[in-house]
Amino acid sequence: MIVWDDYESEYTTFDVCGTEIRVLDEELAEALKQLPEQSRNIVLMFFFLDMSDSEIGKS
């Protein structure tokens, strides 16, 4: 049996559409931080919130 401990300090959080998105991978989080805010939000909405293009366009 394996138990994984999650600590808030291990994640980078992004707030998109009132939803907190937690990214564990440090390299991914750093790459996302380099994007302009609008581009970062689009990527997060598509890949993390599973929103379609039309849903993203409306938000």
PDB file as gemmi writes it, atoms N, CA and C in Angstrom:
CRYST1    1.000    1.000    1.000  90.00  90.00  90.00 P 1                      
ATOM      1  N   MET A   1       0.848  -1.176   0.000  1.00  0.00           N  
ATOM      2  CA  MET A   1       0.000   0.000   0.000  1.00  0.00           C  
ATOM      3  C   MET A   1       0.894   1.241   0.000  1.00  0.00           C  
ATOM      4  N   ILE A   2       0.515   2.194  -0.825  1.00  0.00           N  
ATOM      5  CA  ILE A   2       1.279   3.434  -0.940  1.00  0.00           C  
ATOM      6  C   ILE A   2       0.392   4.602  -0.530  1.00  0.00           C  
ATOM      7  N   VAL A   3       0.974   5.532   0.193  1.00  0.00           N  
ATOM      8  CA  VAL A   3       0.265   6.745   0.600  1.00  0.00           C  
ATOM      9  C   VAL A   3       1.067   7.938   0.116  1.00  0.00           C  
ATOM     10  N   TRP A   4       0.406   8.860  -0.590  1.00  0.00           N  
ATOM     11  CA  TRP A   4       1.050  10.077  -1.066  1.00  0.00           C  
ATOM     12  C   TRP A   4       0.565  11.249  -0.230  1.00  0.00           C  
ATOM     13  N   ASP A   5       1.483  12.028   0.264  1.00  0.00           N  
ATOM     14  CA  ASP A   5       1.137  13.234   1.007  1.00  0.00           C  
ATOM     15  C   ASP A   5       1.166  14.420   0.051  1.00  0.00           C  
ATOM     16  N   ASP A   6       0.110  15.211   0.047  1.00  0.00           N  
ATOM     17  CA  ASP A   6       0.057  16.436  -0.752  1.00  0.00           C  
ATOM     18  C   ASP A   6       0.220  17.633   0.170  1.00  0.00           C  
ATOM     19  N   TYR A   7       1.149  18.501  -0.183  1.00  0.00           N  
ATOM     20  CA  TYR A   7       1.360  19.724   0.573  1.00  0.00           C  
ATOM     21  C   TYR A   7       1.137  20.906  -0.351  1.00  0.00           C  
ATOM     22  N   GLU A   8       0.458  21.918   0.135  1.00  0.00           N  
ATOM     23  CA  GLU A   8       0.170  23.110  -0.667  1.00  0.00           C  
ATOM     24  C   GLU A   8       1.439  23.724  -1.238  1.00  0.00           C  
ATOM     25  N   SER A   9       2.545  23.666  -0.488  1.00  0.00           N  
ATOM     26  CA  SER A   9       3.779  24.304  -0.936  1.00  0.00           C  
ATOM     27  C   SER A   9       4.382  23.609  -2.144  1.00  0.00           C  
ATOM     28  N   GLU A  10       3.949  22.399  -2.457  1.00  0.00           N  
ATOM     29  CA  GLU A  10       4.485  21.665  -3.604  1.00  0.00           C  
ATOM     30  C   GLU A  10       3.849  22.113  -4.919  1.00  0.00           C  
ATOM     31  N   TYR A  11       2.767  22.833  -4.862  1.00  0.00           N  
ATOM     32  CA  TYR A  11       2.017  23.221  -6.048  1.00  0.00           C  
ATOM     33  C   TYR A  11       2.197  24.697  -6.364  1.00  0.00           C  
ATOM     34  N   THR A  12       2.071  25.020  -7.644  1.00  0.00           N  
ATOM     35  CA  THR A  12       1.921  26.406  -8.072  1.00  0.00           C  
ATOM     36  C   THR A  12       0.452  26.550  -8.440  1.00  0.00           C  
ATOM     37  N   THR A  13      -0.186  27.576  -7.929  1.00  0.00           N  
ATOM     38  CA  THR A  13      -1.616  27.737  -8.190  1.00  0.00           C  
ATOM     39  C   THR A  13      -1.863  28.910  -9.132  1.00  0.00           C  
ATOM     40  N   PHE A  14      -2.867  28.723  -9.974  1.00  0.00           N  
ATOM     41  CA  PHE A  14      -3.327  29.752 -10.897  1.00  0.00           C  
ATOM     42  C   PHE A  14      -4.832  29.880 -10.705  1.00  0.00           C  
ATOM     43  N   ASP A  15      -5.352  31.099 -10.727  1.00  0.00           N  
ATOM     44  CA  ASP A  15      -6.788  31.328 -10.607  1.00  0.00           C  
ATOM     45  C   ASP A  15      -7.333  31.653 -11.991  1.00  0.00           C  
ATOM     46  N   VAL A  16      -8.231  30.796 -12.473  1.00  0.00           N  
ATOM     47  CA  VAL A  16      -8.828  30.986 -13.799  1.00  0.00           C  
ATOM     48  C   VAL A  16     -10.331  30.795 -13.674  1.00  0.00           C  
ATOM     49  N   CYS A  17     -11.086  31.782 -14.085  1.00  0.00           N  
ATOM     50  CA  CYS A  17     -12.557  31.717 -14.055  1.00  0.00           C  
ATOM     51  C   CYS A  17     -13.071  31.373 -12.659  1.00  0.00           C  
ATOM     52  N   GLY A  18     -12.425  31.876 -11.642  1.00  0.00           N  
ATOM     53  CA  GLY A  18     -12.857  31.614 -10.275  1.00  0.00           C  
ATOM     54  C   GLY A  18     -12.505  30.217  -9.774  1.00  0.00           C  
ATOM     55  N   THR A  19     -11.712  29.491 -10.545  1.00  0.00           N  
ATOM     56  CA  THR A  19     -11.303  28.142 -10.170  1.00  0.00           C  
ATOM     57  C   THR A  19      -9.804  28.131  -9.916  1.00  0.00           C  
ATOM     58  N   GLU A  20      -9.406  27.540  -8.803  1.00  0.00           N  
ATOM     59  CA  GLU A  20      -7.987  27.410  -8.491  1.00  0.00           C  
ATOM     60  C   GLU A  20      -7.442  26.171  -9.187  1.00  0.00           C  
ATOM     61  N   ILE A  21      -6.422  26.373 -10.003  1.00  0.00           N  
ATOM     62  CA  ILE A  21      -5.777  25.271 -10.700  1.00  0.00           C  
ATOM     63  C   ILE A  21      -4.404  25.072 -10.082  1.00  0.00           C  
ATOM     64  N   ARG A  22      -4.146  23.854  -9.625  1.00  0.00           N  
ATOM     65  CA  ARG A  22      -2.872  23.534  -8.992  1.00  0.00           C  
ATOM     66  C   ARG A  22      -2.010  22.734  -9.957  1.00  0.00           C  
ATOM     67  N   VAL A  23      -0.780  23.211 -10.158  1.00  0.00           N  
ATOM     68  CA  VAL A  23       0.163  22.557 -11.058  1.00  0.00           C  
ATOM     69  C   VAL A  23       1.325  22.052 -10.216  1.00  0.00           C  
ATOM     70  N   LEU A  24       1.561  20.760 -10.263  1.00  0.00           N  
ATOM     71  CA  LEU A  24       2.624  20.150  -9.470  1.00  0.00           C  
ATOM     72  C   LEU A  24       3.972  20.247 -10.175  1.00  0.00           C  
ATOM     73  N   ASP A  25       4.001  20.054 -11.479  1.00  0.00           N  
ATOM     74  CA  ASP A  25       5.250  20.046 -12.233  1.00  0.00           C  
ATOM     75  C   ASP A  25       5.862  21.454 -12.263  1.00  0.00           C  
ATOM     76  N   GLU A  26       7.056  21.592 -11.698  1.00  0.00           N  
ATOM     77  CA  GLU A  26       7.695  22.907 -11.590  1.00  0.00           C  
ATOM     78  C   GLU A  26       8.043  23.496 -12.956  1.00  0.00           C  
ATOM     79  N   GLU A  27       8.507  22.661 -13.880  1.00  0.00           N  
ATOM     80  CA  GLU A  27       8.877  23.160 -15.206  1.00  0.00           C  
ATOM     81  C   GLU A  27       7.655  23.661 -15.958  1.00  0.00           C  
ATOM     82  N   LEU A  28       6.557  22.938 -15.858  1.00  0.00           N  
ATOM     83  CA  LEU A  28       5.315  23.374 -16.504  1.00  0.00           C  
ATOM     84  C   LEU A  28       4.829  24.677 -15.884  1.00  0.00           C  
ATOM     85  N   ALA A  29       4.869  24.767 -14.576  1.00  0.00           N  
ATOM     86  CA  ALA A  29       4.426  25.982 -13.888  1.00  0.00           C  
ATOM     87  C   ALA A  29       5.265  27.188 -14.316  1.00  0.00           C  
ATOM     88  N   GLU A  30       6.570  26.997 -14.425  1.00  0.00           N  
ATOM     89  CA  GLU A  30       7.443  28.098 -14.850  1.00  0.00           C  
ATOM     90  C   GLU A  30       7.159  28.506 -16.295  1.00  0.00           C  
ATOM     91  N   ALA A  31       6.917  27.526 -17.159  1.00  0.00           N  
ATOM     92  CA  ALA A  31       6.583  27.839 -18.549  1.00  0.00           C  
ATOM     93  C   ALA A  31       5.267  28.610 -18.628  1.00  0.00           C  
ATOM     94  N   LEU A  32       4.280  28.200 -17.832  1.00  0.00           N  
ATOM     95  CA  LEU A  32       2.993  28.899 -17.814  1.00  0.00           C  
ATOM     96  C   LEU A  32       3.147  30.327 -17.312  1.00  0.00           C  
ATOM     97  N   LYS A  33       4.016  30.541 -16.339  1.00  0.00           N  
ATOM     98  CA  LYS A  33       4.245  31.891 -15.811  1.00  0.00           C  
ATOM     99  C   LYS A  33       4.841  32.825 -16.856  1.00  0.00           C  
ATOM    100  N   GLN A  34       5.562  32.262 -17.832  1.00  0.00           N  
ATOM    101  CA  GLN A  34       6.204  33.073 -18.862  1.00  0.00           C  
ATOM    102  C   GLN A  34       5.218  33.572 -19.917  1.00  0.00           C  
ATOM    103  N   LEU A  35       4.063  32.937 -20.005  1.00  0.00           N  
ATOM    104  CA  LEU A  35       3.062  33.333 -20.994  1.00  0.00           C  
ATOM    105  C   LEU A  35       2.339  34.607 -20.562  1.00  0.00           C  
ATOM    106  N   PRO A  36       1.874  35.404 -21.523  1.00  0.00           N  
ATOM    107  CA  PRO A  36       0.997  36.522 -21.166  1.00  0.00           C  
ATOM    108  C   PRO A  36      -0.259  35.954 -20.483  1.00  0.00           C  
ATOM    109  N   GLU A  37      -0.857  36.720 -19.603  1.00  0.00           N  
ATOM    110  CA  GLU A  37      -1.985  36.234 -18.797  1.00  0.00           C  
ATOM    111  C   GLU A  37      -3.107  35.640 -19.643  1.00  0.00           C  
ATOM    112  N   GLN A  38      -3.486  36.312 -20.714  1.00  0.00           N  
ATOM    113  CA  GLN A  38      -4.594  35.815 -21.539  1.00  0.00           C  
ATOM    114  C   GLN A  38      -4.247  34.464 -22.172  1.00  0.00           C  
ATOM    115  N   SER A  39      -3.039  34.328 -22.686  1.00  0.00           N  
ATOM    116  CA  SER A  39      -2.614  33.060 -23.283  1.00  0.00           C  
ATOM    117  C   SER A  39      -2.555  31.953 -22.235  1.00  0.00           C  
ATOM    118  N   ARG A  40      -2.021  32.285 -21.063  1.00  0.00           N  
ATOM    119  CA  ARG A  40      -1.947  31.311 -19.960  1.00  0.00           C  
ATOM    120  C   ARG A  40      -3.343  30.840 -19.571  1.00  0.00           C  
ATOM    121  N   ASN A  41      -4.284  31.762 -19.465  1.00  0.00           N  
ATOM    122  CA  ASN A  41      -5.651  31.394 -19.091  1.00  0.00           C  
ATOM    123  C   ASN A  41      -6.289  30.482 -20.130  1.00  0.00           C  
ATOM    124  N   ILE A  42      -6.038  30.755 -21.405  1.00  0.00           N  
ATOM    125  CA  ILE A  42      -6.589  29.908 -22.471  1.00  0.00           C  
ATOM    126  C   ILE A  42      -6.031  28.492 -22.358  1.00  0.00           C  
ATOM    127  N   VAL A  43      -4.734  28.373 -22.166  1.00  0.00           N  
ATOM    128  CA  VAL A  43      -4.112  27.047 -22.026  1.00  0.00           C  
ATOM    129  C   VAL A  43      -4.677  26.320 -20.815  1.00  0.00           C  
ATOM    130  N   LEU A  44      -4.788  27.008 -19.694  1.00  0.00           N  
ATOM    131  CA  LEU A  44      -5.307  26.383 -18.470  1.00  0.00           C  
ATOM    132  C   LEU A  44      -6.768  25.972 -18.630  1.00  0.00           C  
ATOM    133  N   MET A  45      -7.574  26.819 -19.266  1.00  0.00           N  
ATOM    134  CA  MET A  45      -8.983  26.476 -19.465  1.00  0.00           C  
ATOM    135  C   MET A  45      -9.127  25.248 -20.366  1.00  0.00           C  
ATOM    136  N   PHE A  46      -8.313  25.170 -21.410  1.00  0.00           N  
ATOM    137  CA  PHE A  46      -8.425  24.063 -22.354  1.00  0.00           C  
ATOM    138  C   PHE A  46      -7.934  22.749 -21.753  1.00  0.00           C  
ATOM    139  N   PHE A  47      -6.744  22.764 -21.169  1.00  0.00           N  
ATOM    140  CA  PHE A  47      -6.132  21.517 -20.707  1.00  0.00           C  
ATOM    141  C   PHE A  47      -6.524  21.108 -19.290  1.00  0.00           C  
ATOM    142  N   PHE A  48      -6.799  22.071 -18.413  1.00  0.00           N  
ATOM    143  CA  PHE A  48      -7.079  21.720 -17.024  1.00  0.00           C  
ATOM    144  C   PHE A  48      -8.569  21.756 -16.692  1.00  0.00           C  
ATOM    145  N   LEU A  49      -9.312  22.646 -17.363  1.00  0.00           N  
ATOM    146  CA  LEU A  49     -10.748  22.736 -17.097  1.00  0.00           C  
ATOM    147  C   LEU A  49     -11.575  22.041 -18.175  1.00  0.00           C  
ATOM    148  N   ASP A  50     -10.900  21.459 -19.163  1.00  0.00           N  
ATOM    149  CA  ASP A  50     -11.564  20.735 -20.257  1.00  0.00           C  
ATOM    150  C   ASP A  50     -12.646  21.555 -20.948  1.00  0.00           C  
ATOM    151  N   MET A  51     -12.369  22.847 -21.140  1.00  0.00           N  
ATOM    152  CA  MET A  51     -13.332  23.714 -21.815  1.00  0.00           C  
ATOM    153  C   MET A  51     -13.092  23.657 -23.320  1.00  0.00           C  
ATOM    154  N   SER A  52     -14.186  23.735 -24.086  1.00  0.00           N  
ATOM    155  CA  SER A  52     -14.086  23.749 -25.542  1.00  0.00           C  
ATOM    156  C   SER A  52     -13.687  25.158 -26.009  1.00  0.00           C  
ATOM    157  N   ASP A  53     -13.340  25.246 -27.302  1.00  0.00           N  
ATOM    158  CA  ASP A  53     -12.978  26.548 -27.861  1.00  0.00           C  
ATOM    159  C   ASP A  53     -14.112  27.559 -27.713  1.00  0.00           C  
ATOM    160  N   SER A  54     -15.338  27.120 -27.955  1.00  0.00           N  
ATOM    161  CA  SER A  54     -16.472  28.034 -27.855  1.00  0.00           C  
ATOM    162  C   SER A  54     -16.706  28.467 -26.404  1.00  0.00           C  
ATOM    163  N   GLU A  55     -16.514  27.572 -25.452  1.00  0.00           N  
ATOM    164  CA  GLU A  55     -16.663  27.927 -24.036  1.00  0.00           C  
ATOM    165  C   GLU A  55     -15.586  28.925 -23.623  1.00  0.00           C  
ATOM    166  N   ILE A  56     -14.370  28.705 -24.099  1.00  0.00           N  
ATOM    167  CA  ILE A  56     -13.276  29.621 -23.785  1.00  0.00           C  
ATOM    168  C   ILE A  56     -13.562  30.996 -24.387  1.00  0.00           C  
ATOM    169  N   GLY A  57     -14.067  31.022 -25.614  1.00  0.00           N  
ATOM    170  CA  GLY A  57     -14.382  32.285 -26.281  1.00  0.00           C  
ATOM    171  C   GLY A  57     -15.439  33.090 -25.555  1.00  0.00           C  
ATOM    172  N   LYS A  58     -16.373  32.412 -24.897  1.00  0.00           N  
ATOM    173  CA  LYS A  58     -17.449  33.096 -24.170  1.00  0.00           C  
ATOM    174  C   LYS A  58     -16.999  33.620 -22.811  1.00  0.00           C  
ATOM    175  N   SER A  59     -15.906  33.089 -22.294  1.00  0.00           N  
ATOM    176  CA  SER A  59     -15.477  33.521 -20.937  1.00  0.00           C  
ATOM    177  C   SER A  59     -14.486  34.649 -20.982  1.00  0.00           C  
TER     178      SER A  59                                                      
END                                                                             
